[in-house]
Amino acid sequence: FTQRRLNEIKRDFINNMTHELKTPIATISIAVDALKSPKVQSELKSVNYYGNIIKEANSRMNKHVEVILQAAQLEKKEYEIKKAPVDIHDILFGVLDTFKLQLDEKPSMVQTNFEADPSLIEADEEYLIHVFSNLIDNAIKFNREEGCVEISAKVMPTTLELTVADTGAGIA
């Protein structure tokens, strides 16, 4: 029973990491295809734009590799969550920016409603980026064509509420 459970955990981890690495790889692929376009090549601004997207996607892949290494450290009890003040709005805008190409490829309207005041929280920034990247990636990927992705952040009486919603079929 224990061996079967360990195999399930291992399989889930491999599936999750594969999913995590496919998104930046797809972004790089789209950006490289755009860079091959004569129209893009003739505009330095466009070349720089797509070059920056490739650099950001590569950075995301590196962060995912770090997560894998951190998971190994957690298993050995060597990793501690690094809480620091972070602005939740800045993180959400930053993550959204990394999905610009996917949004252009599958046109979706994005509505943001960032009303968290204060928007500064104590958290591990890398883990938050990871969580929001997953949620936004799935919202885009499983949304209907020409759908809407809504992202909101607001302060409740005792908590900060963050919502990512889309107009896809959803999960039963």
C-alpha positions in Angstrom: 0.0 0.0 0.0 2.8 2.4 0.9 4.7 1.6 -2.3 1.6 2.2 -4.4 0.9 5.6 -2.6 4.5 6.7 -3.2 4.2 5.8 -6.9 1.0 7.8 -7.1 2.7 10.8 -5.5 5.7 10.4 -7.9 3.4 10.2 -10.9 1.4 13.3 -9.8 4.7 15.2 -9.3 6.0 14.3 -12.7 2.7 15.2 -14.3 2.6 18.6 -12.5 6.2 19.4 -13.4 5.6 18.5 -17.0 2.6 20.8 -17.1 4.6 23.6 -15.5 7.5 23.3 -18.0 5.2 23.0 -21.0 3.8 26.6 -20.6 7.2 28.5 -20.8 8.3 26.1 -23.6 5.1 26.9 -25.6 5.7 30.6 -24.9 9.3 30.4 -26.2 8.1 28.5 -29.3 5.5 31.1 -30.1 8.0 33.9 -29.6 10.6 32.2 -31.8 8.0 31.7 -34.6 7.2 35.4 -34.3 10.9 36.4 -34.5 11.1 34.4 -37.8 8.5 36.7 -39.4 10.1 39.2 -41.8 7.7 41.9 -40.5 8.9 41.4 -36.9 12.6 41.2 -38.0 12.2 44.6 -39.7 11.1 46.3 -36.4 13.7 46.5 -33.7 11.0 47.2 -31.1 9.3 43.9 -32.0 12.5 41.9 -31.9 13.3 43.3 -28.5 9.7 42.6 -27.3 9.8 38.9 -28.3 13.4 38.6 -27.1 12.2 39.8 -23.6 9.3 37.3 -23.7 11.8 34.5 -24.4 14.0 35.7 -21.6 11.1 35.8 -19.1 9.8 32.3 -20.2 13.3 31.0 -19.7 13.5 32.5 -16.3 10.2 30.8 -15.4 11.6 27.5 -16.5 14.6 28.1 -14.3 12.2 28.8 -11.4 10.4 25.6 -12.0 13.7 23.7 -11.8 14.4 25.5 -8.5 11.0 24.3 -7.3 12.0 20.7 -8.1 15.3 21.2 -6.2 13.4 22.8 -3.3 11.0 19.8 -3.2 14.0 17.5 -2.8 15.3 19.7 0.0 11.8 19.7 1.6 11.9 15.9 1.6 15.2 16.2 3.5 13.7 19.0 5.6 16.3 21.5 4.4 14.0 24.1 2.9 12.2 26.9 4.7 9.5 29.1 3.2 11.0 32.6 2.8 8.3 35.0 3.8 8.8 38.7 2.9 6.6 41.7 2.2 5.3 41.4 -1.3 2.7 43.5 -3.2 0.0 41.1 -4.4 -1.1 43.5 -7.2 2.5 43.6 -8.6 2.7 39.9 -8.5 -0.6 39.4 -10.3 0.3 42.0 -13.0 3.7 40.4 -13.4 2.2 36.9 -13.9 -0.4 38.3 -16.3 2.3 39.9 -18.4 4.0 36.5 -18.9 0.9 35.2 -20.5 0.5 38.0 -23.1 1.4 35.7 -26.0 -1.0 33.0 -25.0 -3.7 35.6 -24.7 -2.9 36.9 -28.1 -2.9 33.3 -29.6 -6.3 32.5 -28.0 -8.0 35.8 -27.8 -9.5 36.2 -24.4 -10.6 39.3 -22.6 -8.9 39.8 -19.2 -10.6 41.8 -16.6 -8.7 42.8 -13.4 -10.2 44.2 -10.3 -7.4 44.8 -7.9 -8.9 46.5 -4.8 -6.7 45.1 -2.1 -5.8 47.9 0.2 -3.4 47.3 1.7 -2.0 45.1 -1.1 1.2 44.3 0.8 1.3 40.8 2.4 3.9 38.5 4.0 4.4 35.6 1.7 7.0 33.5 -0.3 6.9 35.4 -3.6 8.1 32.4 -5.7 5.4 30.2 -4.5 2.7 32.8 -5.1 4.0 33.3 -8.6 3.9 29.6 -9.1 0.3 29.3 -7.8 -1.0 32.3 -9.9 0.8 31.1 -13.0 -1.0 27.7 -12.7 -4.4 29.4 -12.1 -4.1 31.9 -15.0 -2.6 29.3 -17.3 -5.5 27.0 -16.7 -8.0 29.8 -17.0 -6.6 30.7 -20.5 -6.1 27.1 -21.6 -9.6 25.8 -20.6 -11.5 29.0 -21.4 -13.8 29.1 -24.4 -12.7 30.9 -27.5 -13.1 34.7 -27.1 -13.9 34.0 -23.4 -13.2 36.2 -20.4 -10.7 35.7 -17.6 -11.4 37.7 -14.4 -8.8 38.2 -11.8 -9.6 40.0 -8.5 -7.9 40.9 -5.3 -9.8 42.4 -2.3 -9.4 42.7 1.4 -12.1 41.0 3.5 -12.6 41.6 7.2 -9.9 39.1 8.2 -8.3 37.9 5.0 -7.2 38.8 1.5 -9.4 37.2 -1.2 -7.9 36.4 -4.6 -10.0 35.1 -7.4 -9.2 33.7 -10.9 -12.3 32.8 -12.9 -12.9 32.0 -16.6 -15.9 31.4 -18.9 -14.8 27.8 -19.7 -16.9 24.7 -19.1 -15.6 24.4 -15.6 -15.2 21.3 -13.4 -18.2 19.4 -12.2 
